[in-house]
């Protein structure tokens, strides 16, 4: 089974498994991608991303896969990275939660420092979860919902790239928790290195854009960070400005 180790150094890094280079033929049915490896072999890889992946799934672009030896897996390859003209792009949506949680735990996000514990997948409300719950040991709580952003055009990062009822539900939950007095944060992680600022994608999902603006007015904080990404590791980089 392939793992994604956290490398403890001067910064929190998630190390990639061994990368297998290839070239994207096509992505289809959301979770499938056909790839030609460097040795000429054609394989179908799992695409761990439910979005449209606008601006990062163009046929013919170089991609990098991981190999999983679990006999229970139907697809042995997982699509991890695509090389676009202006940046490597991480497409695996499982990575942001782990990276953000590890970075917060190591005190690398100044805005979210000082908390004693970081809990993953905190239950809130009825049949709903928020990605992270930070606790300070004195009863103070901070709920953090992490969203993966891969859509960048001319330096502008946008989320979502498809209509997201689930994302809107998370905004409603954060608004409810903020009204109760808890600190709440929407954390957008841009899994690439070519973004200058962030905006909600109103042209894709106007209800989400409206929901984000309303959440901000009601006390939900917004943090946007990009990453440094290589073929060996990925780590949190710098805070990116946003415009609502």
N, C-alpha and C positions, 0 to 999 in steps of 0.2 A: 504494500500500500504506500502511495506517495504522500509525503508530509511536506509542510511548508514551515521550516524552522524559523524561530525568531532569533536573530543574531544580535547579541548584546555587545554594543560598542559605544562610541560616542553618541550614536543615534539609534533609535529603534528601527531595525531593518527586518523585513520578512524575506528570507532567502527563497528563491525559486528552486524547484526541483531541476534536474538536468533538462535543459531545453533542447527540443528537437526541431530544427528549422524546416520550413516548407513554404509553399506558396498557396494562397487561398484560391480555390476554384469557385466556391459559392457557399453562402450561409442560407439555410432554409429551415422551415418549421421551427423557427426560433432557436431550438436547442441542438441543431445539427449543422456541421460544417464539413464540406469536402475539401481535402488538402492533398497536394502532391508533395511528398517529402523530397529531400535533396537527392536521394537514391532512385527517384523515379516512381516509388511506390505510392499509389493512391489510397488514402485512408479516410474514414469518416470519424470526426472528432466530436466530443461533447462540447457544446457552446454554453458555458455557465452564465448566461446573460439573457434575461427575458425581454429586454428593451429592443428597440429597432436598431440600435447601434449606428445611428446616423453619423456619417463621416468617419467610421472606423470599421467598415466591413466590405470594402471595395474588392472585388475579384482581382486577382493578379498580384496583390500586395504580399510582401513577406510576412509570415506568421511563425509563431513558436508554440510548440505543443509540449505538454508533459505526458509521460507514460505511466499508467497505473496497472500494476500486476494483479489486482484483485480478481480472482476467478469468477466472482459474482457479477462483475461489471460486463455489460454487453459491449460498451465502447471503451477501448483501452487507452485512448488518447483524450486529452482535455486541452482545449484552446486557451492559452494564457495571455498572449501578447500579439499585437499586430504592429508592424512598423509603418507608420504613416509619414508623409514627406516632412512634417515639422516636429514629430515626436514619436517615440515608442508609446503605445497605449495599452494599459492593462484592461482586459475585457472580463476578467473573472470577478463577479459581483460578491463572491465570498471573501475576497481579500480586504475590502475597506473596513468592515467591522473589526476584523482581527488587528489590522494595522492601527486603526484609531484607538482601540482599547489598549493595545500595547504601548502606544505613544503616550496616552493619558496616564497609564500606570507608571511610566518611567518619568513623569513630570515634564514631558516635552511639549505639552500644549499649555502655555502660560495661562490662557484664559480659563482653563479647567484644572488648574493645579490646586493642591491643598486638600484633596479628598483622600480618605483613608482606604477606600475600597472601590473596586470597579466590578460590577455585576453584569453579566451578559444576559440578554433576553429577559428583561423584567416584565412580569405580568402587570397590566393596568386595565382597569375597566373590565368589561365582559368580552372574553374571547379576543383580547388584543394584547400586544407586547410592544415594548419600546426597546431598542437595541441595547442601550447601556443605562445603568443606574449607578450614579456616583454617590457615595455616602461619606460624611465627614466625621462620623463617630459621635456627634453631638445631636443627632436627629435631623441635620440638614441633608437635603436630597437634591440631586440634579439629574434630570432625565435627558438623555442624548439620543436622538434618532439620527442614524447615519445613512446618507444616500450616496450612491455611486454615480459619478458624472463622467461620461466619456465623449459627449458631444461638444466640440469646439469648432467654431467657424470664425475666421479672421480675428482670432484672439478672444472671442466671446464664448464663454462656457455657458451651457444652458441645461436645465433639467425641468421636466422630464423629456425624454425623446419619444414617449408614447403616453397616451392617456392612462392615468394611474389612480384608480379608485382607492387602492390600498394606501398610496402616498397621501391622498387627501384625508383618509381616515386617521393617519398618524398625526396630521396637523390638528385635527379636531381633538384628539386625545391630549396633545401637548397644550392646546389652549385651555382645556378643562383642568389639567394639572397646574398650569400657571395661575389660573384663577383661585385655586386652592392654596396658593402660596409656595408651591415648589418651583425651583429654578428649572427651566426647560430650554433646550438648545437643539436647533436643526443644524446638523453638521454635514456639509456637502464636500465629499472628497473627489477631486478631479484626478482621475488616474492617468494623467499625461502632463506634459511640461510646457505647453504652448498657450496657456490661458492668461489673459490680462485682467479680466474681470468676469463676474458671474451675473446672470439674470435668469429669472424664471421663464420657461418657454411658453409664453402666453399663446403663441400661434399653434402650439400642439395641444395644450391643455389649459384653457383659460380659467377653468374652475380651480385648478391647482395654484395658478398664479394669484388669483383672488384670495384663496385660502392662506397662502404664504404671507401676503400683505396684511391680512386680518390677524394672523397669528403674531406677526411682528408688532402690530399696534397693541396687542393684548399681552405683551411681555415676553414672547418667545424670542430668544436670542438666535442670531444666525451667524454661523462660522463657516467659512469656505477656505479650504487648503488645497494646494496641489501637491505633487509628489516629485521625488527624484526616482526615476525608474531605469534600471539597466537589465541586461539579460541574466544577471546574478542575483539581484535583490531589488526591493522597492522600499522606500522610506518616506515619511512625511517631510515636506519641504517648508513652504512658507504660506502665510495667510494671503488670500486673494480678496480684493475688494468686491463688493456686490452692489447692484443697483436694482431697486424695486420699482 
